[in-house]
Amino acid sequence: MKDSKTNSKPAGKALFLWLSTISLILLMVGVTALWYFISPRLHEFNEAFPFILLTALRIFFFFLVVGSLLVLLTAIFERNFIIAKFATHMFIRIMYPVCVFFGSLTGIPEEHIGESFVRVNDTFIRSLRKKFDPKNTLVLLPHCLQDTSCPIRITVDPSNCKRCMRCDIGKVLELCDEFGVDVSIATGGTLARKIIIDKKPKVIIAVACYRDLVSGIRDAYPIMTLGVFNLRPNGPCINTHVNIDTLRKALESVVIQPV
């Protein structure tokens, strides 16, 4: 069965940014409406308390708006506009499920939101203009890149690959040898988390479908994880591919290259 998403372009980062912005606006409107309804009751308990609470809400909204603007500017221009840690954390850990919920109400598929989220996350990483030593970099691959007819087990040790080039594993290994970075292959999220705990990388370049990339990015945080979508001409989780040029550009953006 062919994958319906094979030939479609992944959703751009604008989708997630729009959903995030609308969600934040709705949050402020909801909190303001709640304040309007409960403030008369608060005055009955204490005259000073409503003023203190309103001041706290104004400060909260101020930082929320400023943080959101910095995130939006970073995503649009791919420049680091001094994003506060709480803003990045909010968008990576909190805003995704909020956007999925809001998207479900408006008929936007979760896959499109996930693809857009990954692109926004990648923009955050590129905006830092920070590069890492190859020994602190991990390329994490899904086992579905391997040809299903191959008898060689490479999930335990990728170096077992004979590099026959029937699948993209050999091409990826050659590219990673060129950059001097470590490669691991995971059969699922549990093994991927174990690999990350054992190897302790400072930056990860993960190849996967949108669902695994989203969960991986959120689980690995604060470790920076750059996402590269796999290609699924035969459907999900079987004989998938990866664009080697895209993977090369990802490596070039975060890995210190030898002179």
C-alpha positions as CSV (number, residue, x, y, z in Angstrom):
1,M,0.0,0.0,0.0
2,K,1.4,3.4,-1.0
3,D,1.6,6.2,1.5
4,S,-0.7,9.0,0.6
5,K,1.8,11.5,2.0
6,T,4.7,10.3,-0.1
7,N,4.6,12.9,-2.8
8,S,3.1,15.8,-0.7
9,K,5.2,18.5,0.7
10,P,5.5,18.5,4.5
11,A,3.5,21.3,6.1
12,G,5.4,24.6,6.5
13,K,6.2,26.1,9.9
14,A,3.5,28.8,9.4
15,L,0.7,26.3,10.3
16,F,2.1,25.6,13.8
17,L,2.9,29.3,14.4
18,W,-0.6,30.4,13.4
19,L,-2.2,27.7,15.7
20,S,0.1,28.7,18.5
21,T,-0.7,32.4,18.2
22,I,-4.5,31.8,18.0
23,S,-4.3,29.4,21.0
24,L,-2.5,32.1,23.0
25,I,-5.0,34.7,22.1
26,L,-7.9,32.4,23.1
27,L,-6.1,31.7,26.4
28,M,-5.9,35.5,27.2
29,V,-9.5,36.0,26.1
30,G,-10.6,33.1,28.3
31,V,-8.7,34.3,31.3
32,T,-9.9,37.9,30.9
33,A,-13.5,36.7,30.6
34,L,-13.0,34.5,33.8
35,W,-11.6,37.6,35.6
36,Y,-14.6,39.7,34.5
37,F,-17.1,37.2,36.0
38,I,-15.3,36.5,39.3
39,S,-13.9,39.9,40.1
40,P,-17.1,41.1,41.9
41,R,-16.9,38.1,44.2
42,L,-13.3,38.7,44.9
43,H,-14.0,42.2,46.1
44,E,-16.4,40.8,48.7
45,F,-13.5,38.8,50.3
46,N,-10.8,41.4,50.2
47,E,-10.4,44.8,48.5
48,A,-6.7,44.4,47.8
49,F,-6.7,40.9,46.5
50,P,-8.4,41.7,43.1
51,F,-5.8,44.4,42.5
52,I,-2.9,42.1,43.3
53,L,-4.4,39.3,41.1
54,L,-5.0,41.7,38.2
55,T,-1.5,43.0,38.4
56,A,-0.1,39.4,38.4
57,L,-2.3,38.6,35.3
58,R,-1.0,41.7,33.5
59,I,2.6,40.8,34.2
60,F,1.9,37.2,33.0
61,F,0.3,38.4,29.8
62,F,3.2,40.8,29.2
63,F,5.8,38.1,29.4
64,L,3.6,35.8,27.4
65,V,3.2,38.3,24.6
66,V,6.9,39.2,24.5
67,G,8.0,35.6,24.6
68,S,5.6,34.7,21.8
69,L,6.8,37.6,19.7
70,L,10.5,36.5,20.2
71,V,9.6,33.0,19.2
72,L,7.7,34.2,16.1
73,L,10.6,36.5,15.0
74,T,13.1,33.6,15.5
75,A,10.9,31.2,13.4
76,I,10.4,33.7,10.6
77,F,13.9,35.1,10.3
78,E,15.9,32.1,11.7
79,R,17.8,34.5,14.0
80,N,18.3,34.1,17.7
81,F,16.3,37.0,19.2
82,I,17.3,36.1,22.8
83,I,14.6,33.5,23.3
84,A,13.9,32.9,27.0
85,K,14.2,29.3,28.1
86,F,10.6,29.4,29.3
87,A,9.4,30.4,25.8
88,T,11.2,27.6,24.0
89,H,10.1,25.1,26.6
90,M,6.5,26.4,26.3
91,F,6.5,25.9,22.5
92,I,8.2,22.5,22.6
93,R,6.5,20.8,25.5
94,I,3.2,22.7,26.0
95,M,2.0,24.3,22.8
96,Y,2.0,21.1,20.6
97,P,-0.8,19.3,22.4
98,V,-2.7,22.6,22.7
99,C,-2.4,23.1,18.9
100,V,-3.4,19.5,18.2
101,F,-6.5,20.0,20.3
102,F,-7.4,23.3,18.5
103,G,-6.6,21.7,15.2
104,S,-8.9,18.8,15.8
105,L,-11.7,21.3,16.4
106,T,-11.1,23.0,13.1
107,G,-10.4,19.8,11.0
108,I,-6.6,20.2,10.7
109,P,-5.0,16.7,10.6
110,E,-2.5,16.0,13.4
111,E,0.1,14.9,10.8
112,H,0.2,18.4,9.3
113,I,0.5,20.0,12.7
114,G,3.3,17.6,13.6
115,E,5.2,18.3,10.4
116,S,4.9,22.0,11.0
117,F,6.0,21.6,14.6
118,V,9.2,19.7,13.5
119,R,10.1,22.5,11.1
120,V,9.6,25.2,13.8
121,N,11.8,23.2,16.2
122,D,14.5,22.9,13.5
123,T,14.3,26.6,13.0
124,F,15.0,27.2,16.8
125,I,18.1,25.0,16.6
126,R,19.5,26.6,13.4
127,S,18.9,30.1,14.8
128,L,21.3,29.4,17.6
129,R,24.2,29.2,15.0
130,K,25.8,26.7,17.4
131,K,28.0,23.8,16.2
132,F,29.0,20.7,18.1
133,D,32.0,18.4,18.2
134,P,31.3,15.3,16.0
135,K,31.8,13.0,19.1
136,N,28.9,14.8,20.8
137,T,26.6,14.3,17.9
138,L,24.3,11.3,17.3
139,V,22.4,10.4,14.1
140,L,19.4,8.3,15.1
141,L,17.8,6.2,12.4
142,P,14.6,4.1,12.2
143,H,15.0,0.4,11.5
144,C,12.5,0.7,8.7
145,L,15.3,2.3,6.5
146,Q,16.7,-1.2,6.2
147,D,15.5,-3.3,3.3
148,T,13.2,-6.0,4.7
149,S,14.9,-8.7,2.6
150,C,18.2,-8.0,4.2
151,P,19.3,-10.9,6.5
152,I,21.9,-8.8,8.4
153,R,21.0,-7.5,11.9
154,I,22.1,-3.9,12.2
155,T,20.0,-2.5,15.1
156,V,22.5,-3.8,17.6
157,D,25.6,-2.6,15.6
158,P,25.2,-0.5,12.4
159,S,28.7,-1.4,11.4
160,N,27.4,-4.8,10.6
161,C,25.9,-3.2,7.4
162,K,27.7,-4.5,4.3
163,R,26.9,-1.2,2.5
164,C,25.5,-3.0,-0.6
165,M,23.4,0.2,-1.2
166,R,20.1,-1.7,-1.7
167,C,18.7,0.6,1.0
168,D,19.8,4.0,2.3
169,I,21.5,2.7,5.4
170,G,24.8,2.3,3.6
171,K,24.6,5.9,2.2
172,V,23.9,7.3,5.6
173,L,26.8,5.4,7.2
174,E,29.1,6.7,4.5
175,L,27.9,10.3,5.1
176,C,28.3,9.9,8.9
177,D,31.8,8.5,8.4
178,E,32.6,11.7,6.4
179,F,31.5,13.9,9.3
180,G,32.9,11.5,12.0
181,V,29.5,11.3,13.9
182,D,28.0,8.3,15.7
183,V,25.1,6.4,14.3
184,S,22.4,4.3,16.1
185,I,19.4,2.5,14.8
186,A,16.3,2.2,16.9
187,T,13.3,-0.1,16.6
188,G,11.1,2.1,18.6
189,G,10.8,4.9,21.1
190,T,11.9,2.9,24.1
191,L,15.1,1.8,22.5
192,A,15.7,5.3,21.2
193,R,15.4,6.7,24.7
194,K,17.9,4.1,26.0
195,I,20.4,4.9,23.3
196,I,20.2,8.6,24.2
197,I,20.6,7.9,27.9
198,D,23.6,5.6,27.2
199,K,25.4,7.8,24.7
200,K,24.6,11.2,26.2
201,P,24.8,13.3,23.0
202,K,24.6,17.1,23.0
203,V,22.7,17.2,19.7
204,I,20.7,14.6,17.9
205,I,19.8,14.4,14.2
206,A,16.8,12.1,14.0
207,V,15.4,10.5,10.9
208,A,11.8,9.4,11.3
209,C,8.1,10.0,10.4
210,Y,6.4,13.0,11.9
211,R,4.9,11.1,14.8
212,D,8.2,9.7,16.0
213,L,10.0,13.0,15.5
214,V,7.4,14.9,17.5
215,S,7.6,12.5,20.5
216,G,11.4,12.2,20.2
217,I,11.9,16.0,20.2
218,R,9.7,16.4,23.2
219,D,11.1,13.5,25.1
220,A,14.8,14.4,24.4
221,Y,14.4,18.1,25.4
222,P,16.5,19.9,26.5
223,I,18.9,18.0,24.2
224,M,18.5,19.7,20.9
225,T,17.0,17.3,18.3
226,L,17.0,18.2,14.6
227,G,14.3,16.3,12.7
228,V,14.7,14.9,9.1
229,F,11.5,13.4,7.6
230,N,11.8,9.9,6.1
231,L,10.3,9.1,2.8
232,R,7.6,6.4,2.6
233,P,7.0,5.2,-1.0
234,N,5.8,1.8,0.3
235,G,3.8,3.1,3.2
236,P,4.8,3.7,6.8
237,C,7.4,1.5,8.6
238,I,8.5,-0.5,5.6
239,N,11.4,0.1,3.2
240,T,11.5,3.8,3.9
241,H,14.1,6.2,2.5
242,V,15.9,9.4,3.5
243,N,17.0,12.3,1.3
244,I,20.8,12.2,1.7
245,D,21.2,15.9,0.7
246,T,18.7,16.9,3.4
247,L,20.6,14.9,6.0
248,R,23.9,16.4,4.8
249,K,22.5,19.9,5.2
250,A,21.3,19.0,8.7
251,L,24.8,17.7,9.7
252,E,26.4,20.8,8.2
253,S,24.2,23.1,10.3
254,V,25.2,21.6,13.7
255,V,28.4,19.7,13.3
256,I,31.9,21.2,13.4
257,Q,33.6,20.1,10.2
258,P,37.3,19.3,9.8
259,V,39.3,22.0,8.2
